Amino acid sequence: MPRQPRLDLAGVPQHIVQRGNDRQPCFFQDIDRVRYLDELREICMRESCAVHAHVLMTNHVHLLITPSAQGQVTRVMQSLGRRYVRYVNDRYRRTGTLWEGRYKACLVDSESYLLRCYRYIELNPLRARMVNYPANYPWSSFACNALGVADPLIRPHSSYLNLGGNADERCSAYRALVEQAITPDELDDIRLHIQRQHAYGTERFRAAIEAQLSRRVGPAKIGRPKKLPLPLESAH
């Protein structure tokens, strides 16, 4: 059975995850991460995609991107993948696959769920016990979103801009959000949606996406359909 097209709509953010093949490293030195981010910035500028958050782990990547038109995220990831694999193979004299198949992506409800993805992405190094505070990990967007450090790659989403009237207020509000504990249920929910590539948001958001794409974008309802009552027999 052919795979369904990805969920993809202009102006709707996507949470993207790409892993190294067989969970093997895709970054070997700091210069590799610098190269990846430089390529990502150049390609996203060309494709008119806005990057809101990112983290580069040892063997996988999380990105939060809003495209301005359908198909742009796919082109970004394909072009980025080819360029970066070519760079790695040339630098380390290697051959073969670097990435684990196709990247995974899910649409994200910008009204109430987007900032959860910001936080989830930037707290990855903390959950992995690589650092004890997210600012101590240099390969994420936390320093930009939480501390106001300039980053030419990052373009804030309107949901982030609504956190305050100026940069200091937004950073302070975002830090307070990050400092709130992510519940196990929230972690499981985000992971499940990205794994299944379902739209992550409210029922209203999913219904709107389904109406635009004419396909289901979430789990099927469990259980048998309700039986309709039998019509009453006419009296004779």
N, C-alpha and C positions, 0 to 999 in steps of 0.2 A: 504494500500500500504506500503510495507516495506521501511524503511529509507535507503537512499543511504549511502554507506560507506563515512567516512570523507575524505576530501581532505588531502592527506598525502604523502609526498615524502621525501626521504632521502636528507639531506643537505639544505632543504628549510625551512626558519623560519616560526613559527606559533605564531600568537597572540591569546592567550587563555584567556577566561573570565569564571569564575565560581562564581555563586551567591548563597547566602544563601536561603533556602527554604522560599518562600513567602516574599522575601526581608528582612528576619529576620537576626539578627547578626550571624556571624559564628566565630567571635573572641570576647571574653568576658574580657580577661585580657592580659597584655603584654606577660605573659608567654605562652599564647596560640600561639601568633605570632612567638615567639622564637621556639616553638615546630614545628609549620608548616614549617618554613624555614629550620630547621635542618632535618626534614623528607624529604623535597624537595631536599635538597643538597645530602643526602645519596642516594635517589632513582635515581636522575639524574646521579650521578656518576656510579651507577650500570648499568643504561640503556644507558650510553654514550650519554646523551643529554646535550647541552650547554644552560644555562640560561643567557640571555643578560640583561634583565630588569624585574622588578617586582614591584608591589605595593600591599600591604595588606590593604584594606579598612575595615570598620566595618562589612559590609555585602556582600562583594564580593572581588574577587582577579583578578588581571591582571598579566599575565606572557608572556614573549617573549622567546621562546625556539626553538633551532634548533636540530632536531634529526639526528643521523648519519645513521639511517635505518628506513624503514617504520614500523609502529606499535609501535615505542618506546614511542611516546607522549601519546598514549592511555594507554599503560601499566603504565607510570609514573602517569597519572591522576587517574587511577583506584586504584593503590597501595597507592598513597598519600591520596586519598579520604577515603579508608578503614581505614588506620592507624589513620588519624586525627579524623575521626568520633568516632573510638573506644576510642581514648584519651579523646575527649570532653565528651562522654557519661559516661566514668568512672570518670572523674574529677568532673563533675557537676551532677552526678546521674540522667541522663536524658535518654530518649529513643526516637526513632523516627528518621525522616529524618532531616539531617542538610543541605544538598545541594539541590538546585532546579534542579532536573532532570539532564540531560547530560550537561557537559560543552560545551561552544561554542568555535570554533576555525576557523581561516582563515589563509591561506597561505599568506606570505608577500614577495613582490619583494625586494630583498636585495640591488639591484642597486640604487634605488631612493626612496623607500618608507619605508625602515626599520627604519631609524633614526626618521621618523615622528612618528612611533609607540613607539620607545624609549621615545620620548618627551611626547606623548599623555599619556602614562602609568604613567610616573613620575610626571606629572602635575595634576593627579587626585585629590590629597589632596588640591591643590590650587583651583581647580574649585569647590570643595565641601566646600570651605571656612573654612577648618579645620586649615590652616596655611596661613601665608602671604608670605612665601618663601618655595620652596620645600625641602630645606635642613633642615627645622625645623620639618619635618615629618620623624621620624626615621624608618618607616617600608616600605621603598622603596629603589631602587638601585641608587637613585640620588646621594647620597654621594659618592658612588663608581665611577659612570660614570662622574660626574661633578666636584668632589672635590678630587678624587684620594684616597679616604679612602679604605683601603683594605677590601675586602669582599670575603670570600672563596667560596661563591655561584656563583659569577658572572664570566662568561667567555666572554670577549669581542668579538663581531662579527668583521669580516674583514672590514665591512663598517665603524664601529666605529674606528678601528685601523687606517684606512686611513685618519682620521681627522688630524693627525699630526705625526711627526717623533719621538716623545717621549711622555711620560705620561702627562707632563705639557701642551704640545701643544694640545694634544687630549682633555684634560679636559677644556682648555680655549675655544677651538673651539666648544665643546659640550655645554658649558655654554652659548655661544653666540647664538647657535641654540635654546636652551631652552628659552632664553629671547625674541626671536622673537614671536610675537603674533600668536597664532593658529587661523586661520580664522574660522568663523562659517561653511563655506562650507567644510573645512578640517575636522572639528569635526564631522559633519554630515556624511561625506564620510567614515570615519573610523568606526563610530558607525553602519552605514548601512551594511558595509561589514562584521563586526563581527556578527551582528544580523542574516544576511542571510547566513553567512559562505561562502562567495564568496572570490575568490582569490583577494588580494589587490595589485594592481600594474598597470603597463602599459598594453596596448593591446598586445604588443609583449610578455610580461610575461604571460598573461592569455592564449594566443594562444599556447605558449610552454607547459604550464601545461595541457591544453586540449589535446594536441597531445600525451603527456605521459600517461594521465589517460583515454583517449578516452571517455570523458564526458564533459559537459558544466560546467564551473567553475565561470560563471558570469551571469548577468541577460540576459534573452532572448531579442532579438531585438524586439522593438515595431513596430507594423504595419503589414499590409498584404504584402506578398511577391510580388515583382514586376511581372506584367504580361509579358510574353514573346511575342514578335510580332508574329502575325499569318504569316504563310508561304504564299508567293505570289502564286496565282494560275497559273499553267502552261498554256500557250496559246495553243489553239487547232487549 
